[in-house]
Amino acid sequence: RLNVRFSGNLELSGASMALYGSLRQRVEKFLYQRGFSSPIVRHLLTTQIIIIGIAAVVALALFWLTLWPFSFAAGAAIAGFSPWHISRFAQSAIQMQYSPALAVGLFVGFSARLVLIGGVVFALVVWLRAPLAPLLIGLGSTVAGIIVWGLSRQSRKTVKEA
């Protein structure tokens, strides 16, 4: 049995690592089939999706009789919406030539995404009375995903250099 020790008492067995690797491969394959050809973008989005999924399962396990899991899941879904679309656009924009129409399209798309997100958050808070703490934690899952992604890339560089 292979044990990988992280900081503290957290240990992942070989079976857990295999399950995580299998899940990661399935998510990356899903993203590749959806047009995300850049390995870095796929890795970032995969990390984001897995963190949102794990956090949603934990939230449901802890608060299944309240609005907390719904609020968290809504925040996490909103948080996942922007990186998904920004990544998809960035991959296609790299191949486009700059034009004033492209700049206007970027501005309109960005503004529309902000208005949509603002409208959804407004509806959740005002009309559905979603609790703010889990909503904010869900919205913060993007930051957590980027931090985990960055740390994992940095640790690979350190291991390769050693």
PERA-V216878 format. One record per pair of residues at least 12 apart in sequence whose C-alpha atoms are under 10 Angstrom apart, sorted by sequence separation. I is the first residue (numbers start at 1). J is the second residue. D is the distance in whole Angstrom. If there is no record, write none. Layout:
I&J&D, I&J&D
//
This chain:
1&13&7, 2&14&5, 3&15&9, 4&16&10, 30&42&10, 31&43&10, 57&69&9, 59&71&10, 60&72&9, 1&14&6, 2&15&8, 3&16&9, 4&17&9, 28&41&10, 29&42&9, 56&69&7, 59&72&7, 60&73&9, 93&106&10, 1&15&8, 2&16&10, 3&17&9, 28&42&6, 31&45&8, 55&69&10, 56&70&9, 59&73&8, 121&135&9, 2&17&9, 27&42&9, 28&43&7, 31&46&8, 27&43&9, 28&44&10, 30&46&9, 56&72&7, 57&73&10, 28&45&8, 29&46&10, 55&72&9, 56&73&6, 89&106&9, 25&43&10, 27&45&9, 28&46&6, 55&73&9, 56&74&10, 24&43&9, 27&46&6, 28&47&10, 26&46&9, 27&47&9, 52&72&9, 53&73&9, 56&76&8, 89&109&10, 25&46&9, 52&73&8, 55&76&9, 24&46&7, 27&49&8, 23&46&9, 24&47&8, 27&50&8, 52&75&10, 53&76&9, 86&109&10, 52&76&6, 85&109&10, 86&110&9, 24&49&9, 51&76&9, 52&77&8, 85&110&10, 24&50&8, 23&50&8, 49&76&9, 52&79&9, 86&113&10, 48&76&9, 49&77&9, 52&80&8, 82&110&9, 85&113&9, 20&50&9, 48&79&9, 49&80&7, 82&113&8, 48&80&7, 81&113&9, 82&114&9, 45&80&8, 48&83&9, 49&84&10, 82&117&9, 48&84&10, 81&117&9, 45&83&7, 78&116&10, 79&117&9, 44&83&9, 45&84&7, 78&117&7, 44&84&10, 78&118&10, 41&83&10, 42&84&10, 45&87&8, 75&117&10, 78&120&8, 41&84&9, 44&87&9, 78&121&8, 42&87&9, 75&120&10, 41&87&7, 74&120&9, 75&121&8, 41&88&9, 74&121&9, 36&84&10, 38&87&9, 41&90&10, 75&124&9, 38&88&10, 41&91&9, 74&124&8, 36&87&8, 37&88&9, 36&88&7, 31&84&10, 35&88&8, 36&89&10, 38&91&8, 71&124&8, 34&88&9, 37&91&8, 70&124&10, 71&125&9, 36&91&7, 35&91&9, 36&92&10, 74&130&9, 79&135&10, 35&92&10, 71&128&10, 75&132&10, 78&135&10, 79&136&10, 71&129&9, 72&130&9, 75&133&10, 76&134&9, 79&137&10, 80&138&9, 71&130&6, 72&131&9, 75&134&7, 76&135&8, 79&138&7, 80&139&8, 83&142&8, 70&130&8, 71&131&6, 72&132&9, 74&134&9, 75&135&5, 76&136&9, 78&138&8, 79&139&5, 80&140&10, 82&142&9, 67&128&10, 69&130&10, 70&131&9, 71&132&8, 72&133&8, 73&134&8, 74&135&7, 75&136&6, 76&137&8, 77&138&8, 78&139&7, 79&140&7, 80&141&8, 81&142&10, 67&129&9, 68&130&8, 69&131&10, 71&133&8, 72&134&5, 73&135&8, 74&136&10, 75&137&7, 76&138&4, 77&139&8, 79&141&7, 80&142&7, 67&130&7, 68&131&6, 71&134&6, 72&135&5, 75&138&4, 76&139&5, 78&141&10, 79&142&6, 67&131&7, 68&132&9, 70&134&9, 71&135&5, 72&136&8, 73&137&10, 74&138&7, 75&139&5, 76&140&8, 77&141&9, 78&142&9, 79&143&9, 66&131&10, 68&133&8, 69&134&7, 70&135&9, 71&136&9, 72&137&7, 73&138&6, 74&139&8, 75&140&8, 76&141&6, 77&142&10, 80&145&10, 68&134&6, 69&135&9, 71&137&9, 72&138&5, 73&139&9, 75&141&8, 76&142&8, 67&134&9, 68&135&8, 71&138&8, 72&139&8, 75&142&10, 70&138&10, 71&139&10, 72&140&10, 69&138&10, 72&141&10, 59&134&9, 55&137&10, 56&138&9, 55&138&8, 52&138&8, 55&141&8, 52&139&10, 52&141&7, 51&141&7, 52&142&8, 51&142&9, 49&141&9, 52&144&9, 48&141&7, 49&142&9, 51&144&8, 52&145&8, 48&142&6, 51&145&6, 47&142&10, 48&143&9, 50&145&9, 48&144&8, 49&145&8, 45&142&10, 47&144&9, 48&145&5, 51&148&9, 44&142&10, 47&145&6, 48&146&7, 46&145&9, 47&146&8, 48&147&10, 45&145&8, 47&147&10, 48&148&9, 44&145&7, 45&146&9, 47&148&7, 48&149&8, 44&146&7, 47&149&6, 44&147&10, 46&149&9, 44&148&9, 45&149&9, 44&149&6, 47&152&10, 43&149&7, 44&150&9, 40&149&10, 44&153&10, 43&153&10, 40&153&10
//
